[in-house]
């Protein structure tokens, strides 16, 4: 370990905690260059106990605080992130490898929106009442759970981190949060922002480190009443097995193997743009990416040719420059994606484009770049079509009609998101109703309204986030029945 490198510290009790003398440190690598540029604390049970103690101390005041005052704290955090948007975007680009323009246009503005939305939503979060004629009335109280754990992934680091933290805080909980150890930098900047914003000490605590270490400790700690996790399905299953005996509330947003259904009557150019974006945005590192492309046979050959032409025009390179595709998040993930492409070859798939690591000159010579890859000729039951790759890799296949399209779309263990591209309104409604997915987009992809429920079916997770769903998750309902006597 090089102690001369900057060290990302935990945020506990309103302060950046000085690492213990013998604290283990993890390297933080810039994916575009392949170089270690900072280190982070690999937190232990001792760090978690300090964070829980801070949260326990802060909880009575935070949960009792007037809702409007709590909302103002969140609005202040949003204002400061927005003020420092360029700084946050540069950190996200450096940490994750995504194009700077994408971080500036999507990731950081969405983090601002998350805080603002839930700051305002909590002021409109109403209870329910049910009158029993003239005999009695029931009303529902919703109290914060207490201390909750929020664990987020590396693909949309600040975007998804704040997506969990903001509603938990708005509802009056104190939070123990863990970002991915692969992309910790914007979480560290968020800690600095919270200090400047005057967020009460202990309300939010951020612990860095490995999922198998501090992440596991957060999940199993008896004083943490709920876990909101976004990540891989296998990890989600382990979290569920650990949390169930303690009867913790769980929100698990897991993997996807999402279908894109293209019908012959689609808007041609709009569909091509949408399919290209859904397959390869953020280097394919979004759980919502459309990695299985199904095209009605009558237009299949022409659509495939047009899509390949557009893929060939994608610019891959240094994410600080004007490019469409940056680096994958780590060397290990790059090799996993390249291994999945080799599996597709072994299964008999034809690599129509891409399929290789891309070398980028200059400072990015050692970076983790993979060419956008389109694969043809694989059956539905192939490993390539059944397992999430989470990279710039998609398959393409023709279908004959609605029934086959539905059979193909629904034919995996995942059920997160799907998109349908057709100008036939009746068909679009019909197909949307029969797709086994938590989210269905028609003639669009990744249009998100923060008021709507977000989550998947089957192996794609448990529970919903977003809007009232998030505030309901982070609160406990209590029915009070008053008899009029």
N, C-alpha and C positions, 0 to 999 in steps of 0.2 A: 504494500500500500504506500502511495506517495502522499505523505501528510502535507506537502506543499500545495496540493490541489484544494480548491474550495470544497467545503464540507456542508452538505445539506443537513440541517438539524431538525429535530422534532419541535413541535409547537405544543407546549403543555402549560396550562394555567396562565395563558395570556402572554407567554414569553417563549423565545427561542432557547431551547434547553442546550446547555453546554454538554457535549458528549463526555461520558465517563472516560477516565484515563485509559482503560483497556477496552473501550467499546469497539466492537467489530465494525468495519467499514466496508461498504460495497462500492465497486466501480460503477460510474455512470458514463455510458458510451454515447458519443454522437453518431447516429446511424449513417449519416451522409459521408462522414470521414473515416469511421471505424476507430476513432481515437477516444481514449478516456479523457474527459475534460473536467470531471468533478467526482466527488464521492458522497455517499450518504450513510447515515447511521442505520445499522441493522438492529432494530429495536428488540428489547427483551421483555420478559415478564415484569421486571422492575420498572421499565418505562411505562408499561401498560398500567401497573398499579398506581403510578404517579398520575397518569392521565385520568383514570377512573376516580381517584380521590379528588382531583380538581373538578371533574364533572359533578361529583356528588356535592361538593361545596357550592358550586354555582347553580345547581338545579332549582333549589327553592325560590331564589330570586328571579331566575329566568322564566320559570313556568308561571309565577305570580305576576310577572310584569304585564302591564296594560298592552293589549294586542297592538295598538297603534304605535306604541314605543318600540315594541319588538320589531315591528315592520320597518320603523325608521332605521334601526341598526342594519337591517338587510339592505335597505335602499342605499345606505352610505357605502356599504361594501361594493354594491353594484356601481355606484358613481366612481369609486376609485379604480375599479378594474377597467371601466370605460376610459377614464383619464389615462391609464397606463396601457391602453390596448396594444400599442406597438411593442412595448416591452414584453408583455405576456405572449404576443404572437411570435416574437423572435425566440423566446424561451421554448415555446411549443415546437417550433420548427427545429431548433437545435436538439431538443430532447427526443422527438418522435421521428424526425426525418421527413415529415410531410411538407409540401410546398408552403412557403411563407404566406403566399397569397391566400391559400385555403385557411390557414390558421387565423389570418387577419379578417377574412370575410365570413367565416363560419364558426370556428371553435370558440374564439374569445367573445364575439358578440353574443353567442348562445349562452355562455357563462353569465354574462351581464343580464340577459333575459331571464335566466333561471332565478337569480336573486330577486329581480324586480317582480317577476310574475308571482312568486310565492309570497313575497312581502305584501302584495296587494290582495292575493287570493285569501290569505288568512283573515283579512278584515271582512270578508264576505262569506266566511265558512259558517253556515247557519246550522243550528240543531233542528231536530224534528219533534213534532208533537202529534199525539194521536188521542183524540177525544173519544171516550166511551159513553156517548150520549150525555145524559145529565148526571151520570153516576160518578165518573172519574176521568182523569186525564193522565196520559203518559207523556213524558218528555225525555229526550235523550241528551245526556251530557257526554262530551268528548274531551277526555283528559290526555295530556301527553304521556307517553309510555315511561319516560324517565331518561335513562342513558341508552343510546342506540349506536350500533356500529354500521358504518358506511364504507364499503370496499369497492373500489372502482378499477377499471382496466387501463391498458396502455394505449388503446387505439384513438380514443378521443379524451385525452387526459383531464383537462380542466372542465370541458363540456359535461362529461358524465360525473365527475367528482362533485360539481356544484348541483347537478340534477338531483343528487341524493341529499346533499347537505342542506340545501336551501329549504325544502319542505320540512325536513326534520327539525331544523331550527325554528322555522315559522310556527310549527305546531307546539313549540314550547319544550322540546327535548334538548338535552345536551348530547353532543356527538363525539364519538371516537372514530376518526376517519383514517383510512389507509389508502393512499394512492399506490399505483403499481410501482414497484422498485425499479422498473425499466424506464419510467418516465416521471420522475418525482419533482421536476423543477418548477412547474407552474403551481403545484400544491405548496411548495415552499414560498413562492411569491404570494400566494393567497394568504399564507400565515402572516407575512409582513403587512399585507393589506389590512387584515383583520386587526392587527395591532394599531395601525394608523387610524383605522375607522373607530377605534374605541369599543370594539366588541367586548362585552364583559369577560373577564378572565375565567377560563374553564368551560365556557359554553361550547366552544369548538376546540378539540385537541386533534392534532395531526401526527400520526406515528408512521415513520418510514421503515421499510424493511421487507423481507421476503414473505410471500404468502404462506409458505410452509412453516414459518416461524411466528412472527407477530400477527399475521393474518389469522392463523389457526387459533392463537391465544385470544384474539378479539372474539372470534366465533364462540369459543367455549367459556368465556368469562361469565360467571353466574350473575353479575350485576348489570350485564348488557342485555337488554330486554328484547331487542329485535336486530335483525341483520338484513341490510339491503346490499345485494351483491350483483355486480355485472361481470361476466366472464365466461369461461368455458363450461360446457355441460358436465364434464367429468368432475371439475372442481365444485360446481354447484351441487352435484350429487353427494360429494363428501361433506359439504357444509350442511346439507339437509340431514344427513345421517348423524352429524355431531349435534346439531341444534334441536332436533326433534325430542330427544329425551329430556331436554330442559324446557320444552314447550315455548320456545322463542317464536315470535312472529318472523316470517321469512318472506322476502321479495327477491326472487332469483330471475334475473334477466340473462338468459344463457345463449347458446349458439343458434345458428341458422344455416339452412341450405336452401336458399330462397329461389323460387321459380319466377321467371318472367314469361308471360304468355302474350305472344304477338299474333294477332289475327290479321287476315288479308285486308280487312277494311280499315286498318289503322291509318292515322295521319303519318305518312312515311317519314318525313324529316324529323318531326317531333319525336317519333318513336325511336328512330336511330339515335338521336341525341340522348334520349332517356335511357335506352338500353346500354349504350356506351358508358354513360355516367354511373348507372346502377351496378355495372360489372366491375368498374375499375376506379371509382372514386376512392381517395385516400389509400391508393395502392391495393384496393380490394379489402382493406382492413377495417371494414364496418360490418357489424353483425347483420345488417339489413341489406347488404349487397346482393344483387340478383346474379347468382353464380350458375344457375341452370336456365339457359335461354331456350325456349320452345317456340317455334315459328310454324305457322300454318303452311302446309306443304306447297300450296299453289304459289306462294311468294318466297319460298325457302331459299332457292338458289340466288335470286336477286338480292334478297335481304342479307344473306350471308356475305355476298361479295361487297355490298355497300358497307356492312359493318367492318369487314376486314380492312377496307380502304380507310375508314375513320380511325381504326385502331393504329394503323400504320402512321397516322399523322400525330399521334400522341407524343409529346416531347418529354423525354426522361432525362433527369440530370439533377444538378445541384439545386436543392430546394430553396436556396436563397435567390435563385434567378427565376425568370419567367418560364416555368415548366408546368406540365400537367401531372407528371408522376415523380415523386421523390423516392426516398429510400424506404425499405422495409425496416421495422423497428429494431431489429437485432440480427446478429450473425446467426444465432440459433434459429430464429424464425425464418430467416432467408433459406437456410438449409432444409428446414421442414417443408417450405413451399416448393423448393426445387425437388425434394424427395417425392412430394405429391405429384409433380409433373412426370417424374420417372415412373411412378406407379401407373399413371394414365397411359404412358407408352406401353408398359408391360401388359396392361389390360386390353391393348389393341386400339387405343385411341390415336387419331391422327392429329398431330400438332399443326394447326392451320397457320399460326403465327406465334412468335415469341418462343417461350420454353427454355430460355437461357438466362444466366446471370448477365447483367449489363455492366460493362466497365465504363466508368466516367472519369474523364481526365481531370487534372488539377487537384484541388484539395480533397476531392471526393474519390480519389483513385482507390482508396481502401473501403469504400462504402458498400452498403448492402442493397444493391439494386437488382430487380428482376423485371424482365420484359413482360408487358401485358400479353397474356397467353390465351388463345382460344382453341378448344379441343372438340373434335367431331368423332362420331362413330362409337360412342360408349352406351351400353344399355343402362336402364334405370337402376338395376341392382349392382352396378359396378361400385367399387370403393370410391372412385372419383366423384360419382354422383350421389353418394350417400353420406360422405363425411365432409365436415366443414374444413376447408383449406385455409381460409382467411388470408388470402393474398390475391394478386392480380391474375387470377385463373378462373376461366368460365368454360362451360361446355355448351354446345349448341346441337339441336336435334329438331327434326320436323315432327308435326302431328297432323292428323287427318281431320279432326273435328272437335267439338266441345267436350265430348265424353272422354276421348283420349287425352285431351289437354288436361282435364281434371285428374284423370288417373295418374298422369305423369307428375303433375304439380303436387298432388297429395301423397305421392309414393315414397316419402322418406320419414324418418323418425322425428324430424323437426317441424315446427309450425310457427315460425316467427312472422315473416312478412312475404307478401307476394305482390306482383304488379300485373295488371291486365291492360293491354293496349288494343282498343277497338273503338270505332265510332258508333257502334250499334249499342244504344243505351239499354235496351232490354237485355241483350246478351251480357253486358257488363254487370248489371245488377244480378242477373241469374248466376253468373260465374262467381261473383264476389260472395254471394250467400252460401255457395257450396265449397269454397276453398277453406281448408282446415288451418287457418292462419289467424294470428291475433291482429294483424294489420294487413289491409288490402288497399293498394293504391290503384286507381284507374286513370290511365293516361297521364301519369306523373310518377315520380319516385322521390321519397324522402321529403315530401311536403309535410311539415310537422306543426300542429297546433298544440300548444302546451296545455290546453284544456282537455285534450282527449286522452283516453286510457291507452297505455303503451305496455305491451308485453306479448308473450307467445303462448302457444299450446304445445302439447306433447313434450318432447325433450328440450324445447326452447324456453322452459321456465315455469315459474309459479308466481301468481299475483300480477298486479298491474301497477305501473307508475304513471305520473302525470296528473295534473288537474286535481279534482277532488279525490281521485283514487290514491294519490300520494299522501294527502292530508289524512284520509281515512286510515291508511296503513300506519302512519306514525302517531295515531291516537287510539285510545281504548274507549269504546262506547259503553255507557252505563244508562240503563233505563230506570227512570224514577216514576212511580205510579202514585198519584194523589187521589185518594177517595174523598168525595165531597161530603160524605156523611149524612 
